[in-house]
Amino acid sequence: QTCALPISNGQFAVNTATCDVRNAPYEVIQKLYQQLQQRAPYIGIEQFSLQSNRANPSQLSLTLKVSSVEIAR
């Protein structure tokens, strides 16, 4: 997981994170997506890349870039 420094204008901050999941079964990818979906609209998916493993197509690799807006207090 890679996190970027928040971008802020004093009132709001935008936080981003990149998450990589390698060689996981579909069920793991689906569960992660469902957990993110429960946090919408507070966390949004900016980029989504899904690939199958050529040696074992039942294993998937996922790269996600997510972002959230935070209200500065």
PESUL-V307013 format. One record per pair of residues at least 24 apart in sequence whose ideal C-beta (glycine too) atoms are under 8 Angstrom apart, sorted by sequence separation. I is the first residue (numbers start at 1). J is the second residue. D is the distance in whole Angstrom. If there is no record, write none. Layout:
# PESUL-V307013
i->I j->J d->D
i->I j->J d->D
This chain:
# PESUL-V307013
i->43 j->67 d->7
i->44 j->68 d->7
i->43 j->68 d->5
i->42 j->68 d->6
i->42 j->69 d->8
i->36 j->64 d->8
i->16 j->46 d->7
i->23 j->53 d->6
i->32 j->62 d->7
i->36 j->66 d->7
i->29 j->60 d->5
i->26 j->58 d->8
i->32 j->64 d->8
i->23 j->56 d->8
i->25 j->58 d->6
i->29 j->62 d->5
i->25 j->59 d->7
i->26 j->60 d->6
i->24 j->59 d->7
i->25 j->60 d->7
i->23 j->59 d->4
i->24 j->60 d->6
i->23 j->60 d->8
i->24 j->61 d->7
i->23 j->61 d->6
i->24 j->62 d->7
i->21 j->60 d->8
i->22 j->61 d->5
i->21 j->61 d->7
i->20 j->61 d->8
i->21 j->62 d->4
i->20 j->62 d->7
i->21 j->63 d->8
i->19 j->62 d->8
i->20 j->63 d->5
i->21 j->64 d->8
i->19 j->63 d->7
i->20 j->64 d->8
i->18 j->63 d->7
i->19 j->64 d->5
i->18 j->64 d->7
i->19 j->65 d->8
i->18 j->65 d->5
i->19 j->66 d->7
i->17 j->65 d->7
i->18 j->66 d->8
i->16 j->65 d->6
i->17 j->66 d->6
i->16 j->66 d->7
i->17 j->67 d->8
i->16 j->67 d->5
i->15 j->67 d->7
i->14 j->67 d->6
i->15 j->68 d->5
i->14 j->68 d->7
i->15 j->69 d->8
i->14 j->69 d->6
i->15 j->70 d->6
i->13 j->69 d->7
i->14 j->70 d->8
i->12 j->69 d->6
i->13 j->70 d->4
i->12 j->70 d->7
i->12 j->71 d->6
i->13 j->72 d->6
i->11 j->71 d->7
i->12 j->72 d->6
i->11 j->72 d->6
i->10 j->72 d->6
i->6 j->70 d->7
i->8 j->72 d->7
